[in-house]
Amino acid sequence: MLTQTNDPGGAENTARPMRGPGRPVGDREEKRAELLRAATSVIAEQGFAGASLRKVAERAGYTTGAVTYYFANKSDLVHAIAESRFDRYDTLLDAVAPEADIRGLLQQWLEMSVGEPEFSHVMSQLLANTQFDAKLRETIARRYASYRARFADVVREGQRRGTIRDDISAVILGDQIGAMGDGLAIIAPLEPHNFGADKIEQILDGVIRLISPP
């Protein structure tokens, strides 16, 4: 749908897209990402049960029909959110993998947890819902297994370089570091006053001492 907008001089009309029923106007991937952001905000504020397609549509400024153009139903939308969460994790790994920068990875992880509390809130909601949604459980298990395998490769590279202790297997050490990161990602948004810049630096220093060669 288009409306005509006159310029101040009345000399020329320009067409401007409006949001209306059906497919949102504009780039497909951009609009899909916009709806995922809206759904993330709604889930973070109202929980999984309270996140209806109607509320997501209202948050994004679209109709419910526009949401179902991209996501067939709520389950489809939730699975897309889960995939997007792990896409963020993969992006973090991509940035640190070449240098096996474990400190950099954990720092970004903590900064994301403290600076974007809804990220961790939504992830917690997704994990809680896996007991009711077998497909979601399979999706998260598959993506998390892939992440853990890639993380073990990063640790293994650090061991090869001599910056990470090699008396513990890369898989076990990677799982230990990941468990610490997961725990901090849950606690940090709940107690942001306890996770200022100085505290984060102290935590990172402690982790590096633990994984450094004896």
Secondary structure, 3 states (H helix, E strand, C coil): CEEEEECCCCCCEEEEECCCCCCCCCCHHHHHHHHHHHHHHHHHHHCCCCCCHHHHHHHHCCCHHHHHHHCCCHHHHHHHHHHHHHHHHHHHHHHHHHHCCHHHHHHHHHHHHHHCHHHHHHHHHHHHHCCCCHHHHHHHHHHHHHHHHHHHHHHHHHHHHCCCCCCCCHHHHHHHHHHHHHHHHHHHHHCHHHCCHHHHHHHHHHHHHHHCCC
